[in-house]
Amino acid sequence: MKKVATLEEIKARSAPAFLNLNPALKYAGEKLIERCYERGVEIRITWGYRSAAQQQEMYKQGRTAASKAKGEKVVTQAKPGESNHNYGLAVDFVRIKGRYNMIADIDHDGIADWIEVVTQAKLLGSAWGGDRKSFKDYPHFEMMFRPDN
């Protein structure tokens, strides 16, 4: 399968999202990009650390009259200070091909590419937002603090 970008290009496009991240999560995010790339699934990290002001802007999406008029949907339940992004402990990703299509198997290996990304992130010790009981956040991973990881 033809790659859209080189690994170095993907890492460069993801670099801004790694600023101000916890070093362990930064390492895991870089490894996630590499592992997925090796499996034929190209991803980039779109969000990492988020300031309180950025979090407030995201929280307003789908809640204000202006936002609703634009057709925006609610994208987070977390107010400023309530998101692990505010502490450099969470990242969001997107697939370069297929974007947010969770069932696409662009690398044709019989496994949905999204699930391949989730599997690798969990192997690296991350919790997946798609496992939440409510308000599932499918492109979201956050650091887990476990003694075995």
Legacy VTK file of the C-alpha trace (Angstrom):
# vtk DataFile Version 3.0
C-alpha trace
ASCII
DATASET POLYDATA
POINTS 149 float
0.000 0.000 0.000
1.308 3.430 -0.951
2.059 5.705 1.985
0.670 9.226 2.054
3.657 10.608 3.962
7.001 9.506 5.321
7.321 8.706 9.003
9.453 11.832 9.432
6.759 14.006 7.799
4.084 12.558 10.065
6.214 13.141 13.152
6.874 16.722 12.048
3.138 17.360 11.546
2.446 15.891 14.997
5.244 17.811 16.755
3.132 20.837 17.820
0.755 18.506 19.689
3.684 17.115 21.698
4.608 20.493 23.191
4.086 20.631 26.975
3.119 16.947 27.216
4.200 14.744 30.077
7.479 13.156 28.829
6.151 9.607 29.232
3.062 10.404 27.157
5.176 12.191 24.536
7.313 9.056 24.232
4.211 6.834 24.007
2.663 9.127 21.377
5.790 9.010 19.237
5.923 5.216 19.594
2.249 4.976 18.665
2.895 6.848 15.423
5.840 4.539 14.644
4.025 1.295 15.484
0.985 2.246 13.442
3.142 3.341 10.506
4.937 -0.038 10.559
1.510 -1.709 10.323
0.437 0.412 7.367
-1.814 2.767 9.346
-0.740 6.402 9.153
-1.875 8.583 12.049
-0.938 11.948 13.408
-1.464 13.455 16.817
-3.777 16.462 16.540
-4.054 17.652 20.153
-1.909 17.292 23.225
-1.666 19.952 25.894
-4.598 22.338 25.879
-4.675 25.632 27.811
-7.660 26.627 29.937
-8.673 29.152 27.266
-8.485 26.509 24.519
-10.469 24.109 26.689
-13.137 26.765 27.250
-13.442 27.309 23.486
-13.878 23.572 22.953
-16.397 23.370 25.792
-18.506 26.117 24.167
-18.810 24.125 20.915
-22.370 22.956 20.482
-23.534 24.859 23.565
-23.752 28.525 22.555
-26.327 29.954 20.162
-23.587 30.975 17.709
-22.030 27.527 17.812
-25.371 25.798 17.352
-26.154 28.111 14.409
-22.957 26.849 12.745
-24.136 23.278 13.266
-21.349 22.487 15.709
-21.798 19.552 18.052
-20.703 19.180 21.654
-17.139 17.843 21.541
-16.244 17.660 25.224
-17.866 17.402 28.621
-14.759 18.799 30.331
-14.633 22.402 31.452
-11.236 24.096 31.881
-9.237 22.228 34.513
-11.304 19.041 34.134
-9.548 17.595 31.074
-6.324 15.617 31.164
-5.338 17.693 28.123
-5.018 20.663 30.515
-2.206 18.840 32.318
-0.358 17.388 29.317
-1.707 13.917 30.077
-3.887 13.285 26.993
-3.642 13.251 23.200
-6.081 13.020 20.313
-5.272 11.445 16.961
-6.616 11.176 13.433
-5.886 8.714 10.674
-4.309 10.431 7.685
-6.323 8.307 5.246
-9.943 7.777 6.169
-9.769 10.397 8.926
-12.433 9.499 11.531
-13.963 6.472 9.783
-13.751 3.840 12.513
-14.562 0.808 10.364
-12.274 1.457 7.387
-9.546 -1.086 6.720
-7.363 0.930 4.374
-4.353 -1.342 4.855
-6.531 -4.377 3.906
-5.386 -6.670 6.709
-8.869 -7.627 7.893
-8.751 -5.412 10.991
-10.304 -1.942 11.133
-7.433 0.533 11.179
-8.975 2.416 14.111
-8.911 -0.768 16.193
-5.266 -1.313 15.254
-4.448 2.164 16.604
-6.436 1.557 19.799
-4.705 -1.795 20.347
-1.249 -0.262 19.996
-2.104 2.666 22.277
-3.324 0.294 24.972
-0.161 -1.796 24.635
1.755 1.422 25.295
-0.215 1.932 28.518
-2.854 4.435 27.436
-6.534 4.487 28.330
-8.863 4.948 25.340
-11.702 7.475 25.385
-13.861 4.988 23.468
-13.974 2.742 26.547
-15.743 5.362 28.659
-19.224 4.512 29.889
-20.605 7.887 28.788
-19.541 10.555 26.295
-17.228 8.313 24.334
-14.233 10.165 22.891
-12.959 7.886 20.137
-9.847 9.812 19.009
-8.689 10.322 22.635
-5.993 8.558 24.653
-4.761 9.471 28.091
-2.017 8.379 30.382
-2.735 5.666 32.895
-0.838 5.554 36.122
-0.265 1.882 36.768
2.650 0.300 38.609
3.123 -2.285 35.832
3.509 0.196 32.985
LINES 1 150
149 0 1 2 3 4 5 6 7 8 9 10 11 12 13 14 15 16 17 18 19 20 21 22 23 24 25 26 27 28 29 30 31 32 33 34 35 36 37 38 39 40 41 42 43 44 45 46 47 48 49 50 51 52 53 54 55 56 57 58 59 60 61 62 63 64 65 66 67 68 69 70 71 72 73 74 75 76 77 78 79 80 81 82 83 84 85 86 87 88 89 90 91 92 93 94 95 96 97 98 99 100 101 102 103 104 105 106 107 108 109 110 111 112 113 114 115 116 117 118 119 120 121 122 123 124 125 126 127 128 129 130 131 132 133 134 135 136 137 138 139 140 141 142 143 144 145 146 147 148
